[in-house]
């Protein structure tokens, strides 16, 4: 494995000396180099570094077993809990739990695949920031689980489109890709016949905002206020799926949901591969 990494560094070092080398070129060369080296050497577990068979699971069996998939959870905010609130008879939607009741979330239902820690956190970060495509199926597994939550699954029968949470155009240009939009397309490709499988990139981020990671709940909401809008001419149906990689406080998803509702949506169902707890 060490020899493979050394070879990869030498390849990239040589490429950087090519006239016209750019960051976009670096990303492409890195992806090509990883694919080439996978043909020559065994793969490795993205969590512990143990050797695994090339082109198979990106996690070893032990690390894969450490992913904490979410079972019972609040249907409004996807927070795991043993006894989530249930809608009273005749109610259209479930009540919020004690955690999300004070937040005023703008989306109506939420499902998340697993807890954002350990191997699942590694999968999100490596896929999102390092372009490790081998981890995309793990995240789509999380989205499939999110979509299978009972109340969420029932609502998804009415949904007509899957809308990914967008990057700001400058950030999308800098990264050379939009990881969440790619996840949305991979998730849509797995959807059963008759289910919502149209990916509609209707949302756009119209205002640059600092990174959310170091902000508290209130700061996150203020940071994103008015940051999203629906593209001109988009015909948003009554029920849509809003898709993201990680659900933390719900501030980003709420701003996206507000924009979709201003454009005509009545019900917004949020799906996330992972959920901070």
N, C-alpha and C positions, 0 to 999 in steps of 0.2 A: 504493500500500500504506500509506504514511504517513497519507493522508487517511482510509483505512478504520480504521486503529488509533485515530486521533483521534476519529472518530465513535463507535467502540466505547467509548472512555473517557467521552465525553460522555453516552452512553446509560446507562452504569453509574453515573455521577455523579448523574444525574437520578433514577435508580431508588433510590439510597441515601437520598434525601430523602423517600421514600414512607413513611408511618407503618407500623410493623410490619415494616420491613426486617430480614432476618436473614441469617446466613451461608448458610443453605440457599437463601434467596432469591437471594443473590449467585451461588451456583453455577448455579442455574437460569437466571438472567438472562444470565450469561456464556455458557452453552451456547446459549441462544436467540439471543444477539447474534452469536456466531460463525456459526451457521447462517444468520442473516439476511444478514450481510455476505458470506458465500460466494456468495449469490445475486447480489450487486451487483458484486463485484470478483473478479479472478483469485485463485486460491489461492497459497500460498507454500510453499517447501521448508522443512520444520521443522528442517533441519540448517543450511543455508547462507543461507536467506532468499530464494533466487532465485524468480522467478515461475514457477508451474506452472499448468496448466489447472485451473480449479475443478472440484471433485468427482472429481478423478483421484488419482494417486499422491501421498501427502503428502510424498514426497521427489523431488527432481529426479533425472534419470537418473544424473548423476555421483555424487551422494550415495548413491543406492540401490545403486550398484555397490560402494560402500565397505563395505557390511555384510559381515562375515566369517562366513559360514555355516559351521557345524562339520561336518567330514567324519568320518574315523576318530576314535574316542574310546573311553576306558574305559567299559565298559558298566555299571560299578558307580557311578561318580561323574560321568560325562559330560565329563571333562577331555580336551580334544583331544590326540591323540598319533598319531604315524605308525604305530606297531605296538602297538595295545592288547592286553592279555592276553586269551587265548582260553580257554574252559573245556576242561579235559581230557576225554577220552572218557568218557562216562557221567555227567559232573558235571551237576548241576541248574542251577548258576549259574556265571558267570565269576568268576575270582579277582579281588581288588582290585588296583589298580595300586600303584606305590610311593608315590604321593601319598595315596591314600585308605586304604591298609592300616592305618596307625596310628590312624585316626579312629574306627573302630567304628561306621560308618554303619548306621542301623537300616533303611533302605530297601534293597531287593534289587537293583534295576536303576535306571538313570537315563539319560535322553536330554535333550539341550538343543539348541535350534535354532541359535543363533549366539553369537559372543563378545560379551560385555557391554562394548562400547566404541563410539565413533563414533555413526553414525545409529541403531543398535539401542539403545544406551543412551539416546539422546535420545527414541526412541519409548517406551521403558519409563517414563521420568520424566515426559514430557508426558502420556502416557495415564493414569498412576497418580495424579499430583499435580495435574494441570491439567484433567483430564476431556476431553482431546482425542480424541474418539471416532474421528476419521479414522485414527488410528494403530493401532486394534485389529486390522485385517486384517494388518498387518505382524507383530504379535505372534502372531496365530493361524498365520501362515505359519511362524513359528519353532516353534510347538508341533507343526505338521504334520511339519516336518523332524525334530523330536525323536522323534516317534512312528514315523518311518520307519527309525530306526537298526536294523540287522538283528536283534540279540538282543532289543531292546526291542519291535520289531514282533511278534516271535513270542510274547512274553509277553502283549502286549496282546490277543491272540486269546482269552486266558482271563479277561481282566478283565471285571467285571460292573458297575462304577460308576466315575465320575470324581468325585473328592473334592477341592475347592479348599482350599488353605491359608487359614484364616480370619483376619480382623481381630478385634481385641478389640472387643466391642460398643460401647464408648465411642468408639473410633476410627472404627468404621463409622458411628455416628450423626453424628460430627463431619464426616466427609467426605460424608455423604449417599449413599454407595454403597460397594460392595465390588468393587474393580476385578478382583481375581483370580476371584471368583465369576462376574463378567460374562464374563471371558475363557474360563472353563470352559464356559459356555453357548454362546459363539460357536464354540469348538472342537468341542463335542459336535454342533452343528448341521452341521458339515462331515464328520462321521464317516460312513464308508460303511455301507451296509446290513449288519446282522449284527454290527457292531462295538459295543463299549461306548459308549453315548451317553447314559446316564442320569447327570445331575449330582445328586449327593447331598451336601447340606451337613450332613454328619454331625458334622464336627469343630467344636468351639467353643474359643475361647481363654478360659480360666477365670481367668487371672492376668495383670494388667497387667505389662509388662516394658519397660524403657527401649529406645530404638532400638538396633538391632544394628550400625549402620554404623560406629561408632567402636570397636567391640570386636574383640579378636583371637579366634582360633578357640576357645581355652579359655573365654574370657569369654562368647562367644556361647552355648556349651553350658550354662554355669552360669546365664546370664541367662534361659534358656528352660526350665530343668528343671521338669517338672510343669506347664507353662503350657497344655497342650492336653488336651482330653478329648473322648470321643465322647458325643454326645447320648443321654440315657436313652431306651431303647426301640429304638435303631437296630440293625438286623440287618445287620452288616457281612459281606459275602461273603468267600470265601477269597482272591480276587485283586482288588485295586483299583488304580486310577490315582490318584496324588496329584499335583495340578497347582499350579504356582506360576509367577510371572513371571520371577524370577531365582534361579539357584542360585549361592550363594557358597561357604560352607564346608560346607553341608549340615546345619548345626545345627538350623535351623527344621524342615526336612523330616524329619530324624531324630526329633525330638520328636513330630511329627505321626504318623510311621510307628509309633512305639512305642505311641501311643494307639490307633491302628487295630488293631495286633496284639493289644493287651490286650483289644480288643472282638471278636476272632475272625479277623482277616485273617491269612493265612499269607504272602502275597506282596504287597509294595507296590512299584509301579513309578512312579518319579518322572518327570514331564515338566516342563520349564521352557523358556520362550521364549528365555532368554539364560543364559549361563554366564560367571561371572567366571573369569579365568585368572591 
